[in-house]
Amino acid sequence: MFAHSSPTLPDVQEGGKHDLYIGRFAPSPTGPLHFGSLITAVASYCDAKAHAGQWIVRIEDTDIPRIYPDSEQHILKCLDAFGFESDVEIIYQRQRIAIYESAIDQLKQKNWVYACECTRKILGSNHIYTGTCRDKQLDFKDQAIRIKVSDQNICFQDRLQGQHCSNLHHDLGDFVLKRRDGIINYQLAVVVDDYLQGITHIVRGSDLLDNTERQIWLGQILGYPQLEYMHLPLAMNEQGQKLSKQNLAHALDTRYAAQCLLDAITALGQAPVDIDLPARMLAQAVAQWDISNIPQGIHLTGIYQ
Ligand code: GLU
C-alpha cells in the first residue's frame, strides 16, 4: 500500500501569513499604458513569480464615463509585447456589476449601508462626510449608497512603507460604494474581486496607499481575509509631478519594448537584465528580484515623463 500523501503547498512566505501567493495587476483603462503603470506591472509580476505565485490581470472599467477610447486595447497590446501573461483569463469589471450588487445586498441585510441624497453641491469642498443621511432611512432607488465607518484606528504593515493607519471616521467619513448615477465605486469592485480571485498580495503605486484602510474595512465587514500590501514609490517627472494620465505621461511604444522593460526593471532598483526577448528579460528579473533594492523615490527624465 502507498502512504497517503497530502498535496504540497509552496513554502510559507514573508510574514508567515500566507502559504500561497496570488498577485494581480489591475489597470483602469482611463488612458494608455505609461511608464508608471509598467513599473507596477513589472513589480507585481516579479514579486508574484519570485514567490512561486500566480499573477492575474484584471481590467477595472466600472467607471464608464472615465474610460479613454482604445486605452484598453493599448494596455493589453503592451502587456503582450512586454512579455506578460495572465495566469487566468482576464476579467473585466464592467461585466460583473451583478456580483458587486449582490455584495451591496449583503451589506444592506446587515444594515451597514444607507442611501444618501447629498449632491456634490451640498457637500461642497468638505472631503470628510459627516453622516448627514445616515439616519434618514431614505429609499435606495436613485440615490448614492454609503457604507458606515466607525471611530477606530485601522492599521496595516506595508512591506515597503511600514505601518500605515487611518481612522476612517475622522479622515474620511462614511464612503460611497455606488454612485447616484449607478456606477459601482472602485473601492467596492476592487475588494470583491480581490476576494473572489483569491488574491493574497497587492503590489501597486503609493497613490493608492490612502485607499487601503477603507478597503481593509470593507473586506472585514464582508468577512474576507486580510491581504498583504506593498505600495511602490511613485514615478515622478522632472517637475516633481506624479507620472499619470492627467499629466499626459507618454503612452508606451511597443517598438521599444525591450529597452522600456530594462528601464522599468532598473527604475525599481533591480540588477539590470540582458536585452533579449521580453519574456526572457522578465524571467531574469524574477530570478534577481529583491524588494530591499526598491528605491524610496523614482525620478524620471527624458522620454518617459
Ligand atoms: N485600477 C486602479 C488603477 O488603475 C488600480 C487598482 C489597484 O491596484 O488596487 O489605478
Boltz pocket constraint, residues with backbone or C-beta under 6 A from the ligand:
constraints:
  - pocket:
      binder: B
      contacts: [[A, 26], [A, 27], [A, 28], [A, 60], [A, 190], [A, 203], [A, 204], [A, 208]]
      max_distance: 6.0
